[in-house]
Amino acid sequence: MKNLIMTVAAAATLLFSTQCATAQETENTDVAVNSTEVQAPIQDGFEKVETSTLPKIITDAVLVDKAGAQVSEAYINEDLKVYKLELQIEGQDPQTAFINEVGRWVEIK
């Protein structure tokens, strides 16, 4: 008789513990999870410079080769000795152009 009571008690304990475990598992799946993705800035080696500090050879090349374009932003890569220019031409989307320190347009890939 004592074994019968212990067996029923053990069975009841197992029954309740499995129901609690199942309830906990389903509760966790109902929780809304917000994930935030953060993008690191692209490191291309260019540092921003003031457009007013651009060398004359660069501004002259823009005037001659890119008639009507205004330099809206400028960046320099000291290692490559290349300027990255954001050019704004009226009525067009901004364009990015690269020019070296001697005023020659280059392509950077």
Biopython code that builds the backbone (N, CA, C, O; Angstrom):
import numpy as np
from Bio.PDB.StructureBuilder import StructureBuilder

atoms = [
    (1, "MET", "N", (0.827, -1.189, 0.000)),
    (1, "MET", "CA", (0.000, 0.000, 0.000)),
    (1, "MET", "C", (0.870, 1.251, 0.000)),
    (1, "MET", "O", (0.585, 2.242, -0.673)),
    (2, "LYS", "N", (1.947, 1.164, 0.784)),
    (2, "LYS", "CA", (2.858, 2.303, 0.862)),
    (2, "LYS", "C", (3.503, 2.531, -0.515)),
    (2, "LYS", "O", (3.688, 3.675, -0.929)),
    (3, "ASN", "N", (3.844, 1.445, -1.222)),
    (3, "ASN", "CA", (4.438, 1.565, -2.562)),
    (3, "ASN", "C", (3.449, 2.154, -3.560)),
    (3, "ASN", "O", (3.841, 2.901, -4.457)),
    (4, "LEU", "N", (2.181, 1.824, -3.412)),
    (4, "LEU", "CA", (1.144, 2.339, -4.307)),
    (4, "LEU", "C", (1.006, 3.847, -4.155)),
    (4, "LEU", "O", (0.882, 4.564, -5.149)),
    (5, "ILE", "N", (1.029, 4.332, -2.916)),
    (5, "ILE", "CA", (0.912, 5.775, -2.650)),
    (5, "ILE", "C", (2.140, 6.497, -3.201)),
    (5, "ILE", "O", (2.020, 7.573, -3.786)),
    (6, "MET", "N", (3.312, 5.908, -3.017)),
    (6, "MET", "CA", (4.539, 6.543, -3.520)),
    (6, "MET", "C", (4.538, 6.574, -5.050)),
    (6, "MET", "O", (5.009, 7.546, -5.641)),
    (7, "THR", "N", (4.029, 5.549, -5.690)),
    (7, "THR", "CA", (3.967, 5.481, -7.146)),
    (7, "THR", "C", (3.004, 6.528, -7.692)),
    (7, "THR", "O", (3.300, 7.181, -8.693)),
    (8, "VAL", "N", (1.842, 6.695, -7.034)),
    (8, "VAL", "CA", (0.869, 7.702, -7.453)),
    (8, "VAL", "C", (1.454, 9.099, -7.249)),
    (8, "VAL", "O", (1.284, 9.971, -8.101)),
    (9, "ALA", "N", (2.137, 9.316, -6.131)),
    (9, "ALA", "CA", (2.746, 10.621, -5.858)),
    (9, "ALA", "C", (3.826, 10.933, -6.888)),
    (9, "ALA", "O", (3.918, 12.063, -7.366)),
    (10, "ALA", "N", (4.641, 9.945, -7.231)),
    (10, "ALA", "CA", (5.694, 10.148, -8.218)),
    (10, "ALA", "C", (5.099, 10.439, -9.594)),
    (10, "ALA", "O", (5.589, 11.307, -10.316)),
    (11, "ALA", "N", (4.035, 9.707, -9.956)),
    (11, "ALA", "CA", (3.387, 9.930, -11.243)),
    (11, "ALA", "C", (2.770, 11.321, -11.307)),
    (11, "ALA", "O", (2.869, 11.994, -12.333)),
    (12, "ALA", "N", (2.134, 11.760, -10.224)),
    (12, "ALA", "CA", (1.539, 13.100, -10.183)),
    (12, "ALA", "C", (2.616, 14.171, -10.296)),
    (12, "ALA", "O", (2.429, 15.170, -10.990)),
    (13, "THR", "N", (3.737, 13.966, -9.619)),
    (13, "THR", "CA", (4.841, 14.929, -9.685)),
    (13, "THR", "C", (5.366, 15.038, -11.116)),
    (13, "THR", "O", (5.577, 16.146, -11.610)),
    (14, "LEU", "N", (5.575, 13.921, -11.778)),
    (14, "LEU", "CA", (6.045, 13.940, -13.162)),
    (14, "LEU", "C", (5.043, 14.614, -14.085)),
    (14, "LEU", "O", (5.426, 15.360, -14.986)),
    (15, "LEU", "N", (3.759, 14.353, -13.860)),
    (15, "LEU", "CA", (2.714, 14.949, -14.683)),
    (15, "LEU", "C", (2.716, 16.468, -14.560)),
    (15, "LEU", "O", (2.658, 17.172, -15.568)),
    (16, "PHE", "N", (2.785, 16.983, -13.319)),
    (16, "PHE", "CA", (2.774, 18.430, -13.099)),
    (16, "PHE", "C", (4.063, 19.092, -13.586)),
    (16, "PHE", "O", (4.024, 20.204, -14.114)),
    (17, "SER", "N", (5.184, 18.432, -13.416)),
    (17, "SER", "CA", (6.446, 19.048, -13.852)),
    (17, "SER", "C", (6.531, 19.141, -15.375)),
    (17, "SER", "O", (7.073, 20.114, -15.899)),
    (18, "THR", "N", (6.009, 18.150, -16.090)),
    (18, "THR", "CA", (6.040, 18.227, -17.553)),
    (18, "THR", "C", (5.068, 19.276, -18.077)),
    (18, "THR", "O", (5.336, 19.905, -19.100)),
    (19, "GLN", "N", (3.944, 19.474, -17.391)),
    (19, "GLN", "CA", (3.003, 20.509, -17.804)),
    (19, "GLN", "C", (3.588, 21.892, -17.566)),
    (19, "GLN", "O", (3.398, 22.787, -18.391)),
    (20, "CYS", "N", (4.292, 22.088, -16.463)),
    (20, "CYS", "CA", (4.921, 23.383, -16.190)),
    (20, "CYS", "C", (6.016, 23.680, -17.207)),
    (20, "CYS", "O", (6.147, 24.809, -17.681)),
    (21, "ALA", "N", (6.791, 22.666, -17.535)),
    (21, "ALA", "CA", (7.855, 22.858, -18.519)),
    (21, "ALA", "C", (7.262, 23.204, -19.874)),
    (21, "ALA", "O", (7.792, 24.074, -20.566)),
    (22, "THR", "N", (6.193, 22.558, -20.267)),
    (22, "THR", "CA", (5.543, 22.846, -21.541)),
    (22, "THR", "C", (4.951, 24.239, -21.535)),
    (22, "THR", "O", (5.041, 24.956, -22.531)),
    (23, "ALA", "N", (4.349, 24.628, -20.431)),
    (23, "ALA", "CA", (3.764, 25.967, -20.326)),
    (23, "ALA", "C", (4.844, 27.028, -20.420)),
    (23, "ALA", "O", (4.628, 28.058, -21.058)),
    (24, "GLN", "N", (5.986, 26.813, -19.813)),
    (24, "GLN", "CA", (7.075, 27.783, -19.879)),
    (24, "GLN", "C", (7.604, 27.898, -21.301)),
    (24, "GLN", "O", (7.906, 29.001, -21.757)),
    (25, "GLU", "N", (7.722, 26.790, -22.003)),
    (25, "GLU", "CA", (8.217, 26.833, -23.372)),
    (25, "GLU", "C", (7.279, 27.610, -24.286)),
    (25, "GLU", "O", (7.748, 28.390, -25.114)),
    (26, "THR", "N", (5.983, 27.421, -24.161)),
    (26, "THR", "CA", (5.046, 28.117, -25.031)),
    (26, "THR", "C", (4.954, 29.585, -24.662)),
    (26, "THR", "O", (4.712, 30.420, -25.533)),
    (27, "GLU", "N", (5.140, 29.919, -23.407)),
    (27, "GLU", "CA", (5.095, 31.326, -23.012)),
    (27, "GLU", "C", (6.246, 32.094, -23.634)),
    (27, "GLU", "O", (6.062, 33.241, -24.041)),
    (28, "ASN", "N", (7.415, 31.504, -23.720)),
    (28, "ASN", "CA", (8.576, 32.189, -24.273)),
    (28, "ASN", "C", (8.437, 32.448, -25.767)),
    (28, "ASN", "O", (9.001, 33.418, -26.275)),
    (29, "THR", "N", (7.705, 31.609, -26.475)),
    (29, "THR", "CA", (7.560, 31.829, -27.907)),
    (29, "THR", "C", (6.557, 32.927, -28.221)),
    (29, "THR", "O", (6.532, 33.440, -29.340)),
    (30, "ASP", "N", (5.738, 33.292, -27.254)),
    (30, "ASP", "CA", (4.753, 34.338, -27.473)),
    (30, "ASP", "C", (5.323, 35.736, -27.253)),
    (30, "ASP", "O", (4.644, 36.725, -27.528)),
    (31, "VAL", "N", (6.530, 35.834, -26.774)),
    (31, "VAL", "CA", (7.141, 37.122, -26.472)),
    (31, "VAL", "C", (7.634, 37.761, -27.768)),
    (31, "VAL", "O", (8.334, 37.122, -28.554)),
    (32, "ALA", "N", (7.273, 38.999, -27.982)),
    (32, "ALA", "CA", (7.735, 39.718, -29.166)),
    (32, "ALA", "C", (9.188, 40.128, -28.968)),
    (32, "ALA", "O", (9.571, 40.605, -27.899)),
    (33, "VAL", "N", (9.978, 39.942, -29.994)),
    (33, "VAL", "CA", (11.391, 40.266, -29.928)),
    (33, "VAL", "C", (11.671, 41.361, -30.940)),
    (33, "VAL", "O", (11.373, 41.220, -32.126)),
    (34, "ASN", "N", (12.240, 42.440, -30.466)),
    (34, "ASN", "CA", (12.641, 43.524, -31.355)),
    (34, "ASN", "C", (14.125, 43.381, -31.622)),
    (34, "ASN", "O", (14.931, 43.366, -30.692)),
    (35, "SER", "N", (14.481, 43.277, -32.870)),
    (35, "SER", "CA", (15.900, 43.214, -33.198)),
    (35, "SER", "C", (16.282, 44.500, -33.913)),
    (35, "SER", "O", (15.551, 44.999, -34.769)),
    (36, "THR", "N", (17.419, 45.012, -33.549)),
    (36, "THR", "CA", (17.913, 46.246, -34.140)),
    (36, "THR", "C", (19.210, 45.944, -34.855)),
    (36, "THR", "O", (20.139, 45.383, -34.274)),
    (37, "GLU", "N", (19.265, 46.316, -36.106)),
    (37, "GLU", "CA", (20.474, 46.101, -36.886)),
    (37, "GLU", "C", (21.205, 47.425, -37.007)),
    (37, "GLU", "O", (20.631, 48.434, -37.418)),
    (38, "VAL", "N", (22.454, 47.407, -36.650)),
    (38, "VAL", "CA", (23.261, 48.615, -36.707)),
    (38, "VAL", "C", (24.313, 48.425, -37.784)),
    (38, "VAL", "O", (25.005, 47.408, -37.824)),
    (39, "GLN", "N", (24.422, 49.405, -38.644)),
    (39, "GLN", "CA", (25.433, 49.331, -39.691)),
    (39, "GLN", "C", (26.604, 50.218, -39.312)),
    (39, "GLN", "O", (26.434, 51.380, -38.940)),
    (40, "ALA", "N", (27.757, 49.665, -39.410)),
    (40, "ALA", "CA", (28.967, 50.440, -39.159)),
    (40, "ALA", "C", (29.276, 51.255, -40.405)),
    (40, "ALA", "O", (29.025, 50.807, -41.523)),
    (41, "PRO", "N", (29.823, 52.455, -40.213)),
    (41, "PRO", "CA", (30.174, 53.253, -41.383)),
    (41, "PRO", "C", (31.239, 52.542, -42.217)),
    (41, "PRO", "O", (32.120, 51.868, -41.682)),
    (42, "ILE", "N", (31.141, 52.702, -43.511)),
    (42, "ILE", "CA", (32.101, 52.072, -44.410)),
    (42, "ILE", "C", (33.428, 52.810, -44.292)),
    (42, "ILE", "O", (33.495, 54.032, -44.422)),
    (43, "GLN", "N", (34.454, 52.054, -44.049)),
    (43, "GLN", "CA", (35.778, 52.640, -43.919)),
    (43, "GLN", "C", (36.480, 52.549, -45.266)),
    (43, "GLN", "O", (37.055, 51.513, -45.597)),
    (44, "ASP", "N", (36.437, 53.621, -46.040)),
    (44, "ASP", "CA", (37.071, 53.601, -47.355)),
    (44, "ASP", "C", (38.363, 54.402, -47.381)),
    (44, "ASP", "O", (38.967, 54.568, -48.441)),
    (45, "GLY", "N", (38.792, 54.898, -46.233)),
    (45, "GLY", "CA", (40.051, 55.615, -46.164)),
    (45, "GLY", "C", (39.954, 57.091, -46.486)),
    (45, "GLY", "O", (40.973, 57.782, -46.490)),
    (46, "PHE", "N", (38.761, 57.597, -46.757)),
    (46, "PHE", "CA", (38.594, 59.002, -47.090)),
    (46, "PHE", "C", (38.144, 59.782, -45.861)),
    (46, "PHE", "O", (37.280, 59.336, -45.106)),
    (47, "GLU", "N", (38.741, 60.943, -45.676)),
    (47, "GLU", "CA", (38.373, 61.838, -44.585)),
    (47, "GLU", "C", (37.791, 63.113, -45.181)),
    (47, "GLU", "O", (38.276, 63.625, -46.190)),
    (48, "LYS", "N", (36.750, 63.610, -44.541)),
    (48, "LYS", "CA", (36.069, 64.800, -45.053)),
    (48, "LYS", "C", (36.960, 66.031, -44.912)),
    (48, "LYS", "O", (37.647, 66.217, -43.907)),
    (49, "VAL", "N", (36.927, 66.859, -45.943)),
    (49, "VAL", "CA", (37.640, 68.140, -45.921)),
    (49, "VAL", "C", (36.674, 69.221, -46.377)),
    (49, "VAL", "O", (35.679, 68.937, -47.044)),
    (50, "GLU", "N", (36.967, 70.429, -46.024)),
    (50, "GLU", "CA", (36.142, 71.562, -46.451)),
    (50, "GLU", "C", (36.376, 71.811, -47.938)),
    (50, "GLU", "O", (37.510, 71.756, -48.416)),
    (51, "THR", "N", (35.309, 72.081, -48.653)),
    (51, "THR", "CA", (35.433, 72.318, -50.093)),
    (51, "THR", "C", (36.251, 73.572, -50.383)),
    (51, "THR", "O", (36.870, 73.686, -51.441)),
    (52, "SER", "N", (36.251, 74.509, -49.443)),
    (52, "SER", "CA", (37.018, 75.747, -49.640)),
    (52, "SER", "C", (38.525, 75.512, -49.538)),
    (52, "SER", "O", (39.309, 76.363, -49.957)),
    (53, "THR", "N", (38.938, 74.366, -48.987)),
    (53, "THR", "CA", (40.373, 74.085, -48.842)),
    (53, "THR", "C", (40.930, 73.217, -49.973)),
    (53, "THR", "O", (42.091, 72.812, -49.927)),
    (54, "LEU", "N", (40.112, 72.931, -50.982)),
    (54, "LEU", "CA", (40.592, 72.131, -52.108)),
    (54, "LEU", "C", (41.669, 72.889, -52.873)),
    (54, "LEU", "O", (41.568, 74.103, -53.049)),
    (55, "PRO", "N", (42.702, 72.181, -53.330)),
    (55, "PRO", "CA", (43.750, 72.844, -54.118)),
    (55, "PRO", "C", (43.190, 73.427, -55.414)),
    (55, "PRO", "O", (42.201, 72.936, -55.958)),
    (56, "LYS", "N", (43.839, 74.478, -55.890)),
    (56, "LYS", "CA", (43.385, 75.169, -57.104)),
    (56, "LYS", "C", (43.345, 74.230, -58.307)),
    (56, "LYS", "O", (42.452, 74.342, -59.147)),
    (57, "ILE", "N", (44.285, 73.323, -58.397)),
    (57, "ILE", "CA", (44.317, 72.393, -59.540)),
    (57, "ILE", "C", (43.053, 71.514, -59.560)),
    (57, "ILE", "O", (42.580, 71.138, -60.633)),
    (58, "ILE", "N", (42.517, 71.193, -58.398)),
    (58, "ILE", "CA", (41.303, 70.377, -58.313)),
    (58, "ILE", "C", (40.086, 71.203, -58.719)),
    (58, "ILE", "O", (39.260, 70.758, -59.516)),
    (59, "THR", "N", (39.983, 72.403, -58.166)),
    (59, "THR", "CA", (38.826, 73.254, -58.506)),
    (59, "THR", "C", (38.848, 73.652, -59.978)),
    (59, "THR", "O", (37.794, 73.761, -60.605)),
    (60, "ASP", "N", (40.036, 73.869, -60.534)),
    (60, "ASP", "CA", (40.139, 74.202, -61.959)),
    (60, "ASP", "C", (39.693, 73.019, -62.828)),
    (60, "ASP", "O", (39.017, 73.213, -63.839)),
    (61, "ALA", "N", (40.069, 71.799, -62.437)),
    (61, "ALA", "CA", (39.677, 70.614, -63.191)),
    (61, "ALA", "C", (38.154, 70.443, -63.173)),
    (61, "ALA", "O", (37.560, 70.044, -64.175)),
    (62, "VAL", "N", (37.533, 70.743, -62.043)),
    (62, "VAL", "CA", (36.065, 70.650, -61.964)),
    (62, "VAL", "C", (35.439, 71.686, -62.888)),
    (62, "VAL", "O", (34.487, 71.373, -63.603)),
    (63, "LEU", "N", (35.956, 72.917, -62.888)),
    (63, "LEU", "CA", (35.412, 73.970, -63.746)),
    (63, "LEU", "C", (35.538, 73.619, -65.223)),
    (63, "LEU", "O", (34.610, 73.858, -65.995)),
    (64, "VAL", "N", (36.668, 73.058, -65.622)),
    (64, "VAL", "CA", (36.918, 72.766, -67.033)),
    (64, "VAL", "C", (36.217, 71.473, -67.472)),
    (64, "VAL", "O", (35.512, 71.459, -68.481)),
    (65, "ASP", "N", (36.413, 70.399, -66.717)),
    (65, "ASP", "CA", (35.941, 69.080, -67.151)),
    (65, "ASP", "C", (34.496, 68.787, -66.773)),
    (65, "ASP", "O", (33.830, 68.004, -67.449)),
    (66, "LYS", "N", (34.016, 69.385, -65.735)),
    (66, "LYS", "CA", (32.652, 69.125, -65.244)),
    (66, "LYS", "C", (31.872, 70.442, -65.237)),
    (66, "LYS", "O", (31.383, 70.880, -64.196)),
    (67, "ALA", "N", (31.765, 71.045, -66.379)),
    (67, "ALA", "CA", (31.137, 72.362, -66.515)),
    (67, "ALA", "C", (29.757, 72.375, -65.865)),
    (67, "ALA", "O", (28.927, 71.499, -66.108)),
    (68, "GLY", "N", (29.538, 73.376, -65.044)),
    (68, "GLY", "CA", (28.249, 73.541, -64.369)),
    (68, "GLY", "C", (28.117, 72.775, -63.066)),
    (68, "GLY", "O", (27.090, 72.870, -62.394)),
    (69, "ALA", "N", (29.138, 72.022, -62.702)),
    (69, "ALA", "CA", (29.073, 71.220, -61.470)),
    (69, "ALA", "C", (29.591, 72.025, -60.286)),
    (69, "ALA", "O", (30.529, 72.814, -60.400)),
    (70, "GLN", "N", (28.952, 71.800, -59.156)),
    (70, "GLN", "CA", (29.381, 72.408, -57.895)),
    (70, "GLN", "C", (29.845, 71.283, -56.979)),
    (70, "GLN", "O", (29.203, 70.234, -56.920)),
    (71, "VAL", "N", (30.942, 71.482, -56.269)),
    (71, "VAL", "CA", (31.423, 70.490, -55.305)),
    (71, "VAL", "C", (30.644, 70.699, -54.015)),
    (71, "VAL", "O", (30.808, 71.712, -53.336)),
    (72, "SER", "N", (29.779, 69.713, -53.680)),
    (72, "SER", "CA", (28.978, 69.849, -52.467)),
    (72, "SER", "C", (29.694, 69.264, -51.243)),
    (72, "SER", "O", (29.529, 69.763, -50.129)),
    (73, "GLU", "N", (30.481, 68.216, -51.448)),
    (73, "GLU", "CA", (31.265, 67.612, -50.373)),
    (73, "GLU", "C", (32.580, 67.124, -50.955)),
    (73, "GLU", "O", (32.660, 66.761, -52.129)),
    (74, "ALA", "N", (33.612, 67.120, -50.117)),
    (74, "ALA", "CA", (34.922, 66.665, -50.568)),
    (74, "ALA", "C", (35.574, 65.814, -49.481)),
    (74, "ALA", "O", (35.429, 66.076, -48.287)),
    (75, "TYR", "N", (36.289, 64.800, -49.928)),
    (75, "TYR", "CA", (37.003, 63.889, -49.035)),
    (75, "TYR", "C", (38.379, 63.643, -49.632)),
    (75, "TYR", "O", (38.572, 63.771, -50.841)),
    (76, "ILE", "N", (39.334, 63.291, -48.780)),
    (76, "ILE", "CA", (40.672, 62.976, -49.264)),
    (76, "ILE", "C", (41.145, 61.661, -48.657)),
    (76, "ILE", "O", (40.870, 61.350, -47.499)),
    (77, "ASN", "N", (41.865, 60.898, -49.477)),
    (77, "ASN", "CA", (42.553, 59.699, -49.012)),
    (77, "ASN", "C", (44.033, 60.027, -49.104)),
    (77, "ASN", "O", (44.604, 60.062, -50.193)),
    (78, "GLU", "N", (44.645, 60.264, -47.964)),
    (78, "GLU", "CA", (46.052, 60.684, -47.921)),
    (78, "GLU", "C", (46.979, 59.613, -48.487)),
    (78, "GLU", "O", (47.976, 59.934, -49.132)),
    (79, "ASP", "N", (46.656, 58.340, -48.248)),
    (79, "ASP", "CA", (47.521, 57.257, -48.731)),
    (79, "ASP", "C", (47.536, 57.193, -50.254)),
    (79, "ASP", "O", (48.595, 57.040, -50.862)),
    (80, "LEU", "N", (46.361, 57.310, -50.867)),
    (80, "LEU", "CA", (46.265, 57.240, -52.325)),
    (80, "LEU", "C", (46.499, 58.586, -52.997)),
    (80, "LEU", "O", (46.735, 58.654, -54.203)),
    (81, "LYS", "N", (46.431, 59.655, -52.210)),
    (81, "LYS", "CA", (46.530, 61.028, -52.733)),
    (81, "LYS", "C", (45.443, 61.274, -53.766)),
    (81, "LYS", "O", (45.685, 61.798, -54.853)),
    (82, "VAL", "N", (44.215, 60.867, -53.378)),
    (82, "VAL", "CA", (43.051, 60.983, -54.248)),
    (82, "VAL", "C", (41.947, 61.703, -53.484)),
    (82, "VAL", "O", (41.733, 61.480, -52.292)),
    (83, "TYR", "N", (41.253, 62.576, -54.214)),
    (83, "TYR", "CA", (40.106, 63.287, -53.651)),
    (83, "TYR", "C", (38.820, 62.622, -54.138)),
    (83, "TYR", "O", (38.710, 62.214, -55.294)),
    (84, "LYS", "N", (37.872, 62.526, -53.247)),
    (84, "LYS", "CA", (36.537, 62.025, -53.584)),
    (84, "LYS", "C", (35.613, 63.239, -53.518)),
    (84, "LYS", "O", (35.475, 63.870, -52.470)),
    (85, "LEU", "N", (34.984, 63.558, -54.648)),
    (85, "LEU", "CA", (34.149, 64.753, -54.733)),
    (85, "LEU", "C", (32.701, 64.366, -54.985)),
    (85, "LEU", "O", (32.411, 63.522, -55.832)),
    (86, "GLU", "N", (31.803, 64.985, -54.247)),
    (86, "GLU", "CA", (30.366, 64.858, -54.506)),
    (86, "GLU", "C", (29.995, 66.070, -55.344)),
    (86, "GLU", "O", (30.020, 67.202, -54.862)),
    (87, "LEU", "N", (29.650, 65.827, -56.599)),
    (87, "LEU", "CA", (29.358, 66.908, -57.534)),
    (87, "LEU", "C", (27.854, 67.034, -57.732)),
    (87, "LEU", "O", (27.150, 66.047, -57.945)),
    (88, "GLN", "N", (27.388, 68.258, -57.658)),
    (88, "GLN", "CA", (25.970, 68.547, -57.868)),
    (88, "GLN", "C", (25.845, 69.373, -59.140)),
    (88, "GLN", "O", (26.399, 70.466, -59.256)),
    (89, "ILE", "N", (25.101, 68.818, -60.088)),
    (89, "ILE", "CA", (24.826, 69.524, -61.337)),
    (89, "ILE", "C", (23.334, 69.810, -61.358)),
    (89, "ILE", "O", (22.519, 68.924, -61.103)),
    (90, "GLU", "N", (22.984, 71.044, -61.662)),
    (90, "GLU", "CA", (21.575, 71.453, -61.612)),
    (90, "GLU", "C", (20.701, 70.546, -62.472)),
    (90, "GLU", "O", (20.996, 70.297, -63.641)),
    (91, "GLY", "N", (19.627, 70.060, -61.871)),
    (91, "GLY", "CA", (18.678, 69.214, -62.569)),
    (91, "GLY", "C", (19.078, 67.750, -62.647)),
    (91, "GLY", "O", (18.377, 66.958, -63.276)),
    (92, "GLN", "N", (20.198, 67.368, -62.020)),
    (92, "GLN", "CA", (20.658, 65.983, -62.051)),
    (92, "GLN", "C", (20.895, 65.478, -60.634)),
    (92, "GLN", "O", (21.020, 66.256, -59.687)),
    (93, "ASP", "N", (20.954, 64.162, -60.517)),
    (93, "ASP", "CA", (21.301, 63.563, -59.235)),
    (93, "ASP", "C", (22.771, 63.824, -58.930)),
    (93, "ASP", "O", (23.578, 63.965, -59.849)),
    (94, "PRO", "N", (23.127, 63.890, -57.649)),
    (94, "PRO", "CA", (24.547, 64.077, -57.299)),
    (94, "PRO", "C", (25.399, 62.932, -57.849)),
    (94, "PRO", "O", (24.952, 61.788, -57.931)),
    (95, "GLN", "N", (26.623, 63.262, -58.220)),
    (95, "GLN", "CA", (27.559, 62.274, -58.749)),
    (95, "GLN", "C", (28.802, 62.249, -57.876)),
    (95, "GLN", "O", (29.190, 63.267, -57.303)),
    (96, "THR", "N", (29.417, 61.090, -57.780)),
    (96, "THR", "CA", (30.677, 60.957, -57.069)),
    (96, "THR", "C", (31.780, 60.811, -58.102)),
    (96, "THR", "O", (31.682, 60.002, -59.025)),
    (97, "ALA", "N", (32.831, 61.604, -57.934)),
    (97, "ALA", "CA", (33.966, 61.551, -58.854)),
    (97, "ALA", "C", (35.251, 61.527, -58.038)),
    (97, "ALA", "O", (35.318, 62.075, -56.938)),
    (98, "PHE", "N", (36.269, 60.881, -58.597)),
    (98, "PHE", "CA", (37.561, 60.781, -57.938)),
    (98, "PHE", "C", (38.605, 61.458, -58.807)),
    (98, "PHE", "O", (38.634, 61.276, -60.025)),
    (99, "ILE", "N", (39.458, 62.236, -58.169)),
    (99, "ILE", "CA", (40.497, 62.966, -58.888)),
    (99, "ILE", "C", (41.777, 62.907, -58.070)),
    (99, "ILE", "O", (41.750, 63.017, -56.844)),
    (100, "ASN", "N", (42.913, 62.728, -58.771)),
    (100, "ASN", "CA", (44.172, 62.655, -58.014)),
    (100, "ASN", "C", (44.720, 64.053, -57.759)),
    (100, "ASN", "O", (44.131, 65.049, -58.178)),
    (101, "GLU", "N", (45.839, 64.114, -57.078)),
    (101, "GLU", "CA", (46.386, 65.404, -56.653)),
    (101, "GLU", "C", (46.917, 66.264, -57.793)),
    (101, "GLU", "O", (47.175, 67.452, -57.593)),
    (102, "VAL", "N", (47.087, 65.691, -58.985)),
    (102, "VAL", "CA", (47.558, 66.474, -60.124)),
    (102, "VAL", "C", (46.424, 66.852, -61.071)),
    (102, "VAL", "O", (46.668, 67.394, -62.150)),
    (103, "GLY", "N", (45.176, 66.566, -60.668)),
    (103, "GLY", "CA", (44.019, 66.999, -61.445)),
    (103, "GLY", "C", (43.551, 66.039, -62.505)),
    (103, "GLY", "O", (42.847, 66.441, -63.432)),
    (104, "ARG", "N", (43.924, 64.777, -62.396)),
    (104, "ARG", "CA", (43.473, 63.759, -63.360)),
    (104, "ARG", "C", (42.363, 62.926, -62.725)),
    (104, "ARG", "O", (42.470, 62.488, -61.580)),
    (105, "TRP", "N", (41.302, 62.720, -63.489)),
    (105, "TRP", "CA", (40.165, 61.935, -63.010)),
    (105, "TRP", "C", (40.559, 60.464, -63.003)),
    (105, "TRP", "O", (41.154, 59.963, -63.957)),
    (106, "VAL", "N", (40.222, 59.785, -61.924)),
    (106, "VAL", "CA", (40.565, 58.374, -61.774)),
    (106, "VAL", "C", (39.326, 57.581, -61.385)),
    (106, "VAL", "O", (38.326, 58.145, -60.943)),
    (107, "GLU", "N", (39.407, 56.257, -61.559)),
    (107, "GLU", "CA", (38.326, 55.361, -61.133)),
    (107, "GLU", "C", (38.803, 54.574, -59.935)),
    (107, "GLU", "O", (39.903, 54.022, -59.941)),
    (108, "ILE", "N", (37.980, 54.523, -58.911)),
    (108, "ILE", "CA", (38.287, 53.730, -57.719)),
    (108, "ILE", "C", (37.254, 52.627, -57.651)),
    (108, "ILE", "O", (36.054, 52.899, -57.707)),
    (109, "LYS", "N", (37.693, 51.400, -57.533)),
    (109, "LYS", "CA", (36.755, 50.277, -57.473)),
    (109, "LYS", "C", (36.751, 49.673, -56.115)),
    (109, "LYS", "O", (36.021, 48.713, -55.869)),
]
sb = StructureBuilder()
sb.init_structure("model")
sb.init_model(0)
sb.init_chain("A")
sb.init_seg("    ")
for serial, (resi, resn, name, xyz) in enumerate(atoms, 1):
    if name == "N":
        sb.init_residue(resn, " ", resi, " ")
    sb.init_atom(name, np.array(xyz, "f"), 0.0, 1.0, " ", f" {name:<3s}", serial, name[0])
structure = sb.get_structure()
